Every structure is written in structure tokens, then in C-alpha cells.
């Protein structure tokens, strides 16, 4: 079951609110001695999280299906980078990471108790049965905190972000489980930031005639322009208009460009920030340089290290800003929050 984004936490009664976890979504099946940790793409994640397989066998009933999130918790909060490192082809590497940065699983729904399917039951009922099933479970298995109080949800939205959670989920207490439908609501953080536009990628269906995304940069303390992500989600007309708008900035763009080394290796598959990795699934990530003279205001949710965690959204051009003023200093700093308090709240 998926979620639809909304601007604010819904008011009124009939809602159950939960923190929104930033990890790998997974449906977990147990049937006797068999465990399947299944991703949203219907692939098995068992080999990437071997430490969870034994834990789940020890704590789940003989037959059940649960919905949850795999996360890696550190003293600084959730670490999505560490989670991504787990998807590695070398079993020895995965084993080492499982020992040094063990994962946890946070459950938030129960789809079957082994006797009958529960997808047609109200969420409030599924939640009660989930709590009863896992009442004796111990870390790294957790039940997500939940509340019916809007004021508590508002508090979570602001206070828990420092722990790496990226918003609040709202679910109808009477709602059934509807696979592939956006029947839940999600409220996520959004902030504005002015970035340098230092390049672009052609749209997959319009090379030479439509812009796919803009490559964004911010200056660090040493004065280096660091690649922080991309913005996209343009209309088809806007993609075409951007071709002529950006054309003047393409002339001699690589001369003195801060990312000139990338330009020399365009299309050869060499790794660059935002370039090919095992996450890109073979997508064409070649790029075209622009003279770093344009400034754009974008909306972003939160940072993952020195980069935007998700794709940024175009807001407007900032002709009143100089590129040199686009630094990391403008970003809002979110203080870390103890994850153990969140986990305790779930009990």
C-alpha cells in the first residue's frame, strides 16, 4: 500500500499517525522455517540482511505476513548511506557490514496472522493484533510509535526529524489494506535553497530537444562547487523552453568549469557524483556542462550527508543572486534526536 503526499497533517478524528521511517520498505513473510524479506520491487532482500533472518525466525510466529521498514540506527540517527551499502554483490562484504552496522526492522502493519488474511480488516484492528503479536519482541525488532492525537503527530513531525525520520504518516483507523493504491497520507518536510546550475541532462525521450534535469551545486567552506543533486519534474513545454533558455550558457562551458574532469569522462561510465552506480540500473547519466552563472531556487526535503536525499523541485530562477552566494551555510541544520526515545515510545 502506498501513500499520497499532502501539505499538512490532517485534522479531525479517525486518523492514526506514525513517524515516517527513511529506510527500505519491505513485506516480510514467515512460513515455518522459511523467511522472505521482500522489497517493493518484489525481490528478496534476505542475502543483504542475514542478521535479520535469524532474528525474525526467533521472534515471529510460525506463519505471518507483516509490513515494515528496514533501517540502520546510529547515535547520529538513521543512516541511509549505510543501508545502501548493504546491497553489494560480495557476500563477504555484506557479512562484514551486518556485523559492524546491524540493521533493525520497524513494523507498522499486519497482513496475515497465519490463520487468515487481514487486509480487509480496519487498520485499527490490524494495529492491535500487531501489538499483541510482537509484545515480547526485542531489538532489533520494533513496532512503530502510533497516536490518534493530532498534537502528538505535530510534535513528532518537528522533533523526530533530527533522528533521520522524514515526516509523518496518516492512516484512516477504519481503512483496509489496499495494495498498489495511495490510500495513506504522508506529510514530509520541505525547505527552500538557492543553488548554482552547472549542468543538465537531456530528457530520455528528447535528447537535443527537451531538458530532463538540472544539475545543482553548492559551494563548500573551501570554495569548491560540490554537486548536491538535481531538480526535474518539468512540464513537457517547460522542458522544450529550457533548451533555448540554457543554450547561451553552453558555449565554452568546460573552460574553467569546476566539474571539468567529469566532462572529460562523459559517457564512459566512470563514477562521478550523481553518475553511474549500482543504484542507477544502467540509466544514461551522461550530462552537458553549463557555465556556472545561473542560480535557481529549489525545494528540498532533507540532506543525506552533503547531498539532497531526494530529487529537488524547481521553484524559480534567482537573477538577483550571485552564484558565489550559494553555499551550504544557507541550509537549515536539524539537531540529532535520540532514536532510543522513539523506539521506547513505540512500546
N, C-alpha and C positions, 0 to 999 in steps of 0.2 A: 504494500500500500504506500502511496506517495503523498506528497504534501504540496499545497498551493501557498505561494508566498503572499502575505498580507502586510500592511504598513504598521499595524499596531495590534497589541493583544486584545482579542475580542472581549467585549463586556457582556453582562448578563449572566444568567445561570446556565447550568447544563454542560459546562466545559470541564475537562480535566487537563491540567497544564503540566508539562515536563520540561526540564532543560533539554536543549538540542545538542546532542553529542557530535563531536567532529572526529569521526573515525571511519572504519569500514563497516557499512551496513551488511548484516548477514542474517539469514534464516538458518537456524540450527535444528537438525533432525537427529533424534536418537531412536534406534530400534535395536534393542538388546545390546550386543557388544559393538554395534556399528554407530559411528558418529559422522555426520556430514555437516560441515560448515560451508554454507552455500552463499556465494556473492550475489549481488543484484544482477550480474550477467549470467547467472545460473552455473557458475564454475565453482569447483571445490577449492576451498582455502586451507584444507587440512594440512598440506605439506608446508605451508608458510607459518602455521601457528601450532607446532606439535605439542607445546606445553599446555595448550588449551584442550586438546583432545582427551588426554588422561584426566584432567580436571573435570571436564564435562561428564565423562563416564562415571566419575566418583560422586557427582552431586545431582545429576538429573535422574528422574525416574526412568524405568526401563523403556518406555515408549512416550515420546512427546515431540512437539514442534514449537519452537519459540522464535520470536523476532527480537533482534537486538543490534548492538553496535560493538565492534572490536576496537579497543583503544589502547594506547600506551600512556600510562600516567607517570610523571616525573615530579620532583619537588617544584619544578617551574610551571607545572600544568600539563595538559595533554600535548603530546609530541607527535604531530602528524608526519614529520620528516622521518622519525624513527619507524613509524608504521609502514611508510612506503618502502623503506629499505628491506623489509621482510620479503617482499615479492622479488626473490632473487633465484636464479637458476641453480645455484650451487647449494646442495643440501648442507654442506659443512658450514657455509656462511649463515644459513638460516638457523642451524643448531646453535652456533655461537651467539647470535643475536637473541635467540629465545632464552638463553641463559643470562645474558647481560642486560637486556631490556625486555623482560617478560611482558606479555600482553594481558589485558583484562577484558572481560565481556560484560556489558551492561544490558540487561534485558528490559524490554518495555512492553512486550505483548506475548500472549499465549494463544497459539492457533490450534493446538490439539493437546489433550491431556493423556493421550494414549488409548482412551476409551471411545471418544467421539470428537469430531471436528467442532471447533468453537468459533469459526469465522462468522457464523450467523448470530452469535450472542452479542449483547451490548458490550461496549468496551469496559464499562464499569464492572461487569461480571467477569470478563476476561482478566482484568487487573486484579480483582480479588482472588481469583484462582491462581494467578501467577505468584502473588504474595504468599499464598498458602503453600504452593509447591516449593518455593525457594526460601521458606522461612528459616531453614537451618543451613543454607548455603553460606560459604565463607569466601573471602577474596581468594582468587581474582574474579569470582562471580559476584555480580551486584545487580540489584534492582534499581532502576532509575527513580529518583525522587518524583513525587507527584502531589499535586494540590488542586483543590477546587476553588481556592481563593485567588481572585484577580490581583490583589495587593501583593501576595507572596510571589506570584508569577512575575509581576513588575520588578520586585526586588531581585529575583533570580536573573532577570534579563540584564540588569546593570551590574550586579555583584559577582556573578559567576563567570563573566567574560574573561577575567584575568586568569582563570584556570584553563582557558582554551575552549570553553563551550561557546558556540556561536549563535545563540538565540534561545527562543522558547517555542515549544510545540504546543498546539491547542487541539484537543481531540474531543469530539462530542461523546459524552458519557453513554448516550444511547446508540452510538454509531456502531455498525457492523464492520468487519474487516473486508475491505474491497480491494483486491489485488489490481495493480496497474492503474488505479484511479487516484486522483489527487483529492482524497476525502479528508485529509488532515490539513491543518493550517500551520505555517511556520512564520515566525517573526524573527528577522535577522538584523544585525547591526549594519548601519550604513553610514559612511563618512565621506567627506569631500577631500580632494587632494589635487594640487596643480602639478602636472608632470611635463617633462620635455618629450616631444615626439621626435624620435631619432631614426625611425624606420617604419616599414609597413610590410604586410604580406598580401599578396593577391588573393581574391576570393577563389575558392576551389572550383567554382563554375564560371569564373570570369577573369582569367589571367589576362592582364592588359586592358581590361575594360571595367573592372569592379574591384574595389578595395575590400579585403577580408577583415583585417585588423590593423591597429596601430601599435607599434612597439614603444613602450613607455620607459622613461628613465628618471632617476633622482640622483642628485649629487651627494656624495658622502662627505665626511669631515675632511678627507684628503683632497677633495675637489675632483674626484673621479665620477664620471657618469655611470651609474650602475643600472642594469636592466632590471626593472621591478615587475614587469608583466605586460599585458596587452589589454586594449579595450576594443570592443566589437559591438555586435547586436545592432548594426545599422539597417535601415530600410534599404531595399534594392535601389531606390532612387538616390539615397544618400551615398551608397557605395559607388555609384556611377559619377556623382558630382565630385566625390573626393579625388577621383583620378585627375581631373583638371586642376583642382584646388592644390594638390600636392606637387604637381608637375614642376613648378619653378624651384622647389626645394630639392629636386633630384639631381640637378646639374652640379657636377663636381662634388657630389655628396661624400665620397670616400676620402677626399683630400683633407687630412687632418681630423677625420671622424674618430670619435673616442672608441668606436667599435670596429675600426678598420680591419683588424685581424679577423673578425668574423666574415667581413666581406670577401676577404681573400679565399675563404674556405666555403663560400656559399655553395650548397648543393652537393657537397661531398660527404655529408653525414657526420662530420666532426662535431663534437659536443660543444655547444655554446649555451649561455643562459637562455632558456626558452627553446633550445634546439632539440635534436633527436635524443630520445631516451627510451627505455623500455615502456614508458607510460604513453609515448606518442603513437604507438601502434602503427608505425610506418607512414604517418601522415607527412605530406610535403610541408616542411617548416622552413624552406628557403625564404629569404627576406630581401627587401630592397632598402638601401640606406637613404636617409634624408638628412640634409644639413640640420643640425640640432638647434633650430631657431624658433620653432613653434612651441607654444605652451597650450596645454589642454586641461580643463578641469574635468576630473572623473569622479565617480562614486565608487567606493570600495567597501568591503565588509570588514576584513581584518587582515593583519600581516601574518605570514608564515616565515619567520626569520626576517630576511631583508626584502622579501617579495610579497606581492598581493597573493593571498590564499586562493582567491577565485578571480575570474575574469572581471576587470573593471568595466564600468558603464560610462559611455560618453555623456557629458553634460553640456559643455560649451567651450569655444575657443577663448583663450585669455590673451588678447592682444595687448592688454595693459601690463602683462607680467614679462619680466626678462627671464630667459632660461636659467641663468645663474641663481635665481631666487628659488628654484625648485629643488629643495633639499629635504633630507629626512627629518629635519628639525620641525617641519610643519605637521608631522604625524602625531596623532594622539597616542600617548603611552598608557597602556592598560596595566594596572598593577596586578601581580600574580595573586592567586587565591588558593588556599589550601584545598586540594582535591579531597582529602580525607573528610573534610566537613560536609562536602556534597555527598560522598558515599555514606557517611553516617546519617545524613538527613534521609537517605533512601531507606534506612532501616526503621 
